[in-house]
Amino acid sequence: MEASIPILWISIILPLLVALIGVKVRDEKIDGIAYALAVTLLLPVILVAIAAFKGLLGEGLVDPWMAHIGGVGTFALTLDGLSSLVIAGVSLVTAFVSIYSIPYMKTRITEMKEAGETPPSLGVYFFLYSLFSVSMLGLVYATNMVLFYIFLELTLLPSFLLIAYYGYGDRKRIAILYLVWTHIGAVMFLSGALYYGFHVGNFDYLDVNTMTPITGTANMLGTAAKYVALLMVLGLFVKMAVFGFHMWLPYAHAEAPTPISALLSPNLIGLAGYALARITVPIFPSFFAQYKWILIYLAFTTVIYGGLVALKQTDFKRFLAYSSISQMGYMLLGIATLTPIGITGAMIQYLSHALGKALLFMTAGVFITELHGLRDIRLMGGLARKYPLTAALALLGFMHLVGMPPTIGMWSELFIVFGLFKDVALTTEFIPIVMLVIVALMVSASYSFVTMRRIFYNKPRSDKAEMRTETPGALQYSMLFIGVMGVVFFLWINPYYHGLLEVIHKTFLFAGIGG
């Protein structure tokens, strides 16, 4: 269905216009810009909710502004069941983290000035933040590999500058590390995409006229199809921080300013998982069928490795970075099942991780801001007495990661496991898969609740943990809205579930995938 107005382009342009106005606004008057930015960033999730309420997610929505370029394909923006929860995750987190950024970044800039540095203004911060946010939205809306890559590169530039300008520690070196690693992933994806597009004659992966995936084109590549698919998949693995491609993530996500960590980890890395499901699975179904079990065992390795290393961390933000690696393993696992229910679980996992991990990074930011940079878990303890609301919201965040009700994480893990066992119930793989599922879930529960206890319960282990009592403000209230939305999606999952399944069944039908 074609929209009557270019609403998807408007949802990208409006936040940028608001942020451009804010570049010249003095820091002490920036609050209004941040709130206006939050309102405009909420537009996509409102569109998703309306489409779900009207039952339009299976059919999809196409923006009327599009360009047809010979040899390249169609540049267009769309929204459908497969992208709906990804768009919702990006929209909700970027909107409420914008409000969260007001007190956090004021404190951070004051710290930098006291240290003799001259950081760019808050207006510059919110412009870069806006560009980062809308680039992620554009990446999900895109229907063409070239347009996808343009938005992918646009996410990289502002996030690199935000780390370099406002991060912690050796932030310039870490920003360059982040830039180099993630750019390598992007270029690997682009190399495969260019070979594909030049041989096929265009770079489209979604037909905007019928809202159906482009399939069968890999046959035109002959024996090169496997290597093209491998390049694109490995490039996305770097962006997704899958085990073996994850080395850059703990440094960048731990030393970025916390509002940006709350976008990098929950939102950005999961977009590579969305790209696997949207682009590579429909175009290269035989590749995924051939290497299905390798991908499943790689996913389990990512889940368990990330979780075990997270348990060893003493820095709260590094702990969250490694737990993000573990959570991406679940997303890869759902996609690797090559079943509609498994991929549905993977897309719900994106939203669950986005909301849950945003809450936890924002929790870390509360302590960094209000307890003079407290990040060392060994110096925490007893904080639930001082910060009861923050503790409750952090618990909700951990429940997202573990997959416990009333969080949407319950649905994601349930559907991923259902998809996994659909094909292995009567095979020799059944016993090892059961064991791996048990270990993976135990590891996730362990790193979540052990860390919850270490931070919020027992006796305080330092003077910093006793410094002050919680006075809820913009930091906590923005977290509260995210926490509430996680429960809302848990209760109102049905239209999104059916919209996802309808699109995935259609994709499998066109791609000739069983399941």
C-alpha positions in Angstrom: 0.0 0.0 0.0 1.4 3.4 -1.0 1.1 6.2 1.6 -0.6 9.4 0.6 2.2 11.6 1.9 5.9 10.9 2.2 5.6 10.1 5.9 8.7 7.8 6.1 10.9 10.5 4.6 9.3 13.0 6.9 10.2 10.8 9.9 13.9 11.1 8.8 13.9 14.8 7.8 12.1 16.3 10.8 14.6 15.2 13.5 17.5 16.5 11.4 15.7 19.9 11.0 15.1 20.1 14.7 18.8 19.2 15.5 20.0 21.8 12.9 18.2 24.5 14.7 19.8 23.4 17.9 23.4 23.7 16.7 23.3 27.5 17.4 21.4 27.2 20.7 23.4 27.8 23.8 23.9 24.8 26.1 21.8 26.2 28.9 18.8 26.5 26.5 19.2 23.1 24.8 16.5 21.3 26.7 13.7 22.3 24.4 15.6 21.1 21.4 16.2 17.7 23.1 12.4 17.3 23.9 11.4 18.4 20.3 13.9 15.9 18.9 12.4 13.2 21.1 8.9 13.9 19.8 10.0 13.7 16.2 11.9 10.5 16.8 8.7 8.9 18.2 6.9 9.3 14.8 8.1 6.0 13.4 6.9 3.9 16.3 3.5 5.7 16.1 3.3 4.7 12.4 4.2 1.1 13.3 1.5 1.1 16.0 -1.2 2.5 13.6 -0.2 -0.1 10.9 -0.4 -2.9 13.5 -3.8 -1.7 14.7 -5.2 -1.5 11.2 -3.7 -4.9 10.2 -1.5 -3.4 7.5 1.9 -4.9 8.6 1.5 -8.0 6.3 0.7 -5.8 3.3 3.3 -3.1 4.1 3.5 0.6 3.5 5.5 2.3 0.7 6.6 5.9 0.8 5.5 7.8 -2.4 8.9 9.5 -2.8 11.0 7.1 -4.7 13.6 7.2 -7.5 14.2 4.7 -10.3 17.9 4.7 -11.3 19.0 2.6 -14.3 21.5 -0.1 -13.4 21.0 0.6 -9.7 17.3 0.0 -9.0 14.7 1.8 -7.0 15.5 4.0 -4.0 12.4 3.8 -1.8 11.4 3.6 1.8 9.0 1.0 3.2 7.6 -0.4 6.4 6.2 -3.9 6.9 5.9 -6.7 9.4 9.5 -7.8 9.1 10.8 -4.3 9.8 8.1 -3.2 12.2 9.6 -4.2 15.6 13.1 -3.1 14.4 11.7 0.4 13.6 9.9 0.4 16.9 13.1 -0.4 18.8 15.1 2.3 17.1 12.4 4.9 17.5 11.7 4.3 21.2 15.3 4.1 22.3 16.5 7.1 20.3 13.6 9.2 21.5 13.8 8.6 25.2 17.6 8.5 25.3 17.5 12.0 23.7 15.7 13.2 26.9 18.1 11.2 29.0 21.0 12.9 27.3 20.1 16.3 28.7 21.4 15.9 32.3 24.0 13.2 31.3 25.7 15.3 28.6 25.6 18.5 30.7 27.5 16.6 33.4 29.9 15.1 30.9 30.7 18.4 29.2 31.3 20.0 32.6 33.7 17.2 33.6 35.6 17.7 30.3 35.9 21.5 30.8 37.1 21.0 34.4 39.8 18.7 33.0 40.9 21.5 30.7 39.3 20.2 27.5 37.1 22.1 25.1 34.4 19.7 23.9 31.9 20.7 21.1 28.6 22.2 22.3 25.5 20.3 23.2 24.0 21.6 20.0 26.7 19.7 18.1 26.0 16.6 20.2 22.3 16.6 19.4 22.9 17.2 15.7 25.3 14.2 15.6 22.9 12.2 17.7 20.0 13.0 15.4 22.0 12.0 12.3 23.0 8.8 13.9 19.4 8.0 14.9 17.8 8.8 11.5 20.5 6.9 9.6 19.5 3.8 11.5 15.9 4.4 10.6 16.8 4.9 7.0 18.8 1.7 6.9 15.7 -0.3 8.1 13.3 1.5 5.7 15.6 0.9 2.6 14.8 -1.5 -0.2 18.0 -1.3 -2.2 21.5 -2.4 -1.3 23.1 0.9 -2.4 20.6 2.9 -0.3 21.1 0.5 2.5 24.9 1.0 2.3 24.6 4.8 2.2 22.6 4.8 5.5 25.0 2.2 6.9 27.9 4.5 6.3 25.9 7.4 7.7 25.5 5.6 11.0 29.3 5.2 11.2 30.4 8.9 10.8 28.3 10.5 13.6 28.8 7.6 16.0 32.6 7.8 15.4 32.6 11.5 16.1 30.4 11.1 19.2 32.9 8.7 20.7 35.9 10.8 19.7 34.4 14.1 21.0 32.6 13.0 24.2 33.9 9.5 25.1 36.0 8.3 28.0 39.6 7.0 28.4 41.7 6.9 25.3 38.6 7.9 23.3 40.3 9.0 20.1 42.2 5.7 19.7 39.1 3.7 20.5 37.0 5.8 18.1 39.5 4.9 15.3 39.4 1.2 16.3 35.6 1.3 16.1 35.8 3.2 12.7 38.3 0.7 11.2 36.6 -2.5 12.3 33.1 -1.5 11.4 34.2 0.0 8.1 35.9 -3.3 7.3 32.5 -5.0 7.8 30.7 -2.4 5.7 33.2 -2.7 2.9 33.0 -6.5 2.9 29.2 -6.3 2.6 29.6 -3.7 -0.2 32.1 -5.8 -2.1 29.6 -8.7 -2.2 26.7 -6.4 -3.0 28.6 -4.7 -5.9 29.4 -8.1 -7.5 25.8 -9.1 -7.1 24.3 -5.9 -8.4 26.5 -5.6 -11.5 25.7 -9.2 -12.6 22.0 -9.0 -11.8 21.5 -5.5 -13.3 20.2 -3.8 -10.1 20.7 -3.8 -6.3 17.0 -4.1 -5.2 16.2 -6.7 -2.5 12.5 -5.7 -2.2 10.0 -5.1 -5.0 8.2 -2.0 -3.9 5.3 -2.7 -6.3 4.3 -6.0 -4.7 6.2 -5.7 -1.4 7.8 -9.1 -2.0 11.4 -10.0 -1.7 13.7 -10.3 -4.7 14.6 -14.0 -5.0 16.1 -16.4 -7.5 18.7 -13.8 -8.7 21.6 -15.6 -7.1 21.3 -18.2 -9.9 22.6 -15.5 -12.3 25.9 -15.5 -10.3 26.7 -19.1 -11.0 29.4 -20.7 -8.9 30.4 -17.2 -7.5 27.1 -17.0 -5.6 28.6 -18.8 -2.6 31.5 -16.4 -2.3 29.3 -13.3 -2.8 27.0 -14.5 0.0 30.0 -15.3 2.2 31.4 -11.8 1.7 28.1 -10.1 2.6 27.4 -12.4 5.5 30.9 -12.0 7.0 30.6 -8.2 6.7 27.3 -8.3 8.6 28.9 -10.6 11.2 31.5 -7.9 11.9 28.8 -5.3 12.4 26.8 -7.7 14.5 29.8 -8.6 16.7 29.3 -12.4 16.3 32.0 -14.5 18.0 35.3 -14.2 16.1 34.3 -10.8 14.8 33.5 -9.1 18.1 36.9 -7.7 19.2 36.0 -4.1 18.6 32.8 -4.0 20.5 33.8 -4.0 24.2 36.2 -1.1 23.7 33.8 1.1 21.7 30.7 0.5 23.7 32.4 0.7 27.1 34.1 4.1 26.4 31.4 5.8 24.4 29.4 8.4 26.3 26.6 6.4 27.9 23.7 7.7 25.8 25.6 6.7 22.7 26.4 3.3 24.3 22.6 2.9 24.7 22.2 3.3 21.0 25.3 1.4 19.8 24.7 -1.7 21.7 20.9 -2.1 21.8 20.2 -0.6 18.3 23.1 -0.6 15.9 24.6 -4.0 16.1 21.2 -5.7 15.8 20.6 -4.0 12.5 23.1 -6.4 10.9 20.8 -9.3 12.1 17.9 -7.6 10.5 19.9 -7.3 7.2 20.6 -11.0 7.3 16.9 -11.8 7.4 15.9 -9.1 5.0 18.6 -9.2 2.4 20.8 -12.3 2.4 18.4 -15.1 3.4 15.9 -14.4 0.6 18.6 -13.9 -2.0 20.9 -16.7 -1.0 18.6 -19.4 0.5 20.8 -22.3 -0.6 23.8 -20.8 1.1 22.0 -20.6 4.4 20.5 -24.1 4.0 24.0 -25.5 3.2 25.7 -23.9 6.2 22.7 -23.9 8.6 24.3 -26.1 11.3 27.5 -24.2 11.2 25.5 -21.0 11.8 23.5 -22.6 14.6 26.6 -23.7 16.4 28.3 -20.4 15.8 25.2 -18.7 17.4 25.4 -20.9 20.5 29.2 -20.2 20.7 28.4 -16.5 20.6 25.7 -16.8 23.3 27.8 -18.8 25.7 31.2 -17.0 25.1 29.7 -13.5 25.5 27.9 -14.6 28.6 30.8 -16.2 30.3 33.2 -13.3 29.6 30.5 -10.9 30.8 30.5 -12.7 34.2 34.2 -12.0 34.6 33.9 -8.2 34.0 34.3 -5.7 36.8 33.4 -2.6 34.7 29.6 -2.2 34.4 29.7 -0.9 30.8 32.2 -3.6 29.6 29.9 -6.2 31.3 27.0 -4.8 29.2 29.1 -4.8 26.0 29.9 -8.5 26.4 26.3 -9.3 27.3 25.3 -7.6 24.0 27.6 -10.1 22.1 25.7 -12.9 23.9 22.3 -11.5 23.0 23.3 -11.2 19.3 23.9 -14.9 19.5 20.2 -15.4 20.2 19.3 -13.3 17.2 21.6 -15.2 14.9 20.2 -18.5 16.3 16.7 -17.5 15.3 17.7 -16.6 11.8 19.8 -19.7 11.4 16.9 -22.0 12.1 15.5 -21.0 8.7 11.9 -21.3 10.0 9.3 -18.6 10.0 8.8 -18.9 13.8 12.5 -18.8 14.5 13.1 -15.6 12.3 10.0 -14.1 14.0 11.7 -14.7 17.3 14.9 -13.1 16.0 13.1 -9.9 15.1 11.3 -9.8 18.4 14.7 -10.4 20.0 15.9 -7.2 18.4 13.2 -5.2 20.2 13.7 -7.0 23.4 17.4 -6.4 23.4 16.9 -2.8 22.3 14.6 -2.0 25.3 16.4 -4.2 27.9 19.9 -3.2 27.1 18.9 0.5 26.8 17.6 0.3 30.4 20.8 -1.3 31.6 23.2 1.2 29.9 21.0 4.0 31.2 21.3 2.5 34.7 25.1 2.6 34.3 24.8 6.2 33.2 22.8 7.1 36.4 25.7 5.9 38.6 28.3 7.6 36.4 26.5 10.9 36.6 25.3 10.9 40.2 28.0 8.9 42.0 31.1 10.5 40.5 31.8 8.1 37.7 31.1 4.9 39.6 31.5 2.0 37.1 33.4 -0.6 39.0 31.0 -3.4 40.1 33.4 -4.3 42.9 32.7 -0.9 44.5 28.9 -1.2 44.3 26.5 -3.1 46.4 23.4 -2.1 48.4 22.3 0.4 45.8 18.7 -0.8 45.7 18.2 1.0 49.1 19.5 4.3 47.7 18.1 3.9 44.1 14.9 1.9 44.3 13.4 3.1 41.0 16.7 2.6 39.1 17.0 -0.9 40.7 13.5 -1.8 39.6 14.1 -0.7 36.0 17.5 -2.4 35.9 15.7 -5.7 37.0 13.3 -5.2 34.2 16.2 -4.8 31.8 17.8 -8.0 33.0 14.4 -9.8 32.7 14.4 -8.8 29.0 17.8 -10.5 28.5 16.8 -13.6 30.4 13.4 -13.8 28.6 11.1 -13.5 31.6 7.5 -12.1 31.7 6.2 -9.5 31.7 8.9 -8.5 29.2 8.8 -9.1 25.4 12.0 -11.1 25.8 9.8 -14.0 26.8 8.3 -14.2 23.4 11.6 -13.8 21.5 13.3 -16.7 23.4 10.1 -18.9 23.2 9.8 -18.4 19.4 13.5 -18.9 18.8 13.5 -22.2 20.7 10.3 -23.3 18.9 11.9 -22.6 15.6 15.1 -24.4 16.6 13.3 -27.6 17.7 11.0 -27.7 14.7 13.7 -29.4 12.6 15.7 -31.2 15.2 13.0 -33.0 17.3 13.4 -36.3 15.4 17.1 -36.1 14.4 20.5 -37.1 15.9 21.1 -33.4 16.7 18.3 -33.3 19.3 20.4 -34.2 22.4 23.3 -31.8 21.8 20.9 -29.0 20.9 18.9 -29.6 24.1 22.1 -29.4 26.1 23.3 -26.3 24.4 19.9 -24.6 24.9 20.0 -25.4 28.6 23.6 -24.1 28.9 22.8 -20.9 27.0 19.8 -20.1 29.1 21.7 -20.8 32.3 24.6 -18.6 31.3 22.2 -15.7 30.4 20.4 -16.1 33.8 23.7 -16.3 35.6 25.3 -13.2 34.3 22.1 -11.2 34.6 21.0 -12.0 38.2 24.5 -12.4 39.6 25.3 -8.9 38.4 22.0 -7.6 39.7 22.8 -8.9 43.1 26.4 -7.6 43.0 25.2 -4.1 42.1 22.0 -3.6 44.1 22.1 -6.0 47.1 24.3 -7.0 49.9 26.2 -4.3 51.8 27.7 -1.2 50.0 31.4 -1.8 49.2 32.6 1.8 48.9 31.9 5.4 50.0 30.7 6.2 46.5 27.8 3.7 46.9 26.7 5.6 50.0 27.1 9.1 48.6 23.5 10.1 47.9 19.9 9.0 47.6 17.9 8.8 44.4 16.0 11.9 43.3 14.1 10.8 40.2 14.6 13.2 37.3 15.0 13.1 33.5 17.5 10.1 33.8 15.0 7.9 35.6 11.8 9.1 33.9 13.1 8.4 30.4 14.1 4.9 31.6 10.6 4.5 33.1 9.0 5.1 29.7 11.2 2.5 28.0 10.4 0.0 30.7 6.7 0.6 30.4 6.8 0.1 26.6 8.5 -3.2 27.0 5.6 -4.4 29.1 3.1 -2.9 26.5 4.7 -4.9 23.7 4.6 -8.0 25.9 0.9 -7.6 26.3 0.2 -6.5 22.7 2.4 -8.7 20.7 -0.3 -10.4 18.6 -0.6 -8.0 15.6 3.2 -7.7 15.3 3.5 -11.5 15.5 1.0 -12.1 12.8 2.4 -9.3 10.6 5.9 -10.8 11.0 4.8 -14.3 10.2 2.8 -13.1 7.1 5.8 -11.4 5.6 8.2 -14.2 6.5 5.9 -16.9 5.0 5.7 -14.8 1.8 9.5 -14.5 1.8 10.0 -18.3 2.3 7.4 -19.0 -0.5 9.2 -16.7 -3.0 12.7 -17.9 -2.0 11.7 -21.6 -2.1 12.7 -22.2 1.5 11.0 -25.0 3.4 9.7 -24.5 6.9 
